[in-house]
Amino acid sequence: MTSRGVTDAVDRLATMTSRADGTAYLSPWPLRDLRDLATELGLRGVGGLRKADLVERLVEHTIGYRLTSTALRRR
């Protein structure tokens, strides 16, 4: 995956408002591209993950983190 592809993916994930949207977006990606994205995002220990687990980690690292932070700030 090119750095432009990573930037586009991160930008697109930033606009999503649900974990389900992120999962639907990333699930069709080839495993190699998912690993490249994870590396660019600084995720470690993803080399041995199954595809579904990697998608879940990526979604939580991007969308999930943002949604959780927003919910906590509203308390």
Secondary structure as GFF3:
##gff-version 3
##sequence-region A 1 75
A	DSSP	alpha_helix	3	15	.	.	.	ID=ss1
A	DSSP	alpha_helix	19	26	.	.	.	ID=ss2
A	DSSP	alpha_helix	31	40	.	.	.	ID=ss3
A	DSSP	alpha_helix	51	59	.	.	.	ID=ss4
A	DSSP	pi_helix	60	64	.	.	.	ID=ss5
A	DSSP	alpha_helix	65	73	.	.	.	ID=ss6
###
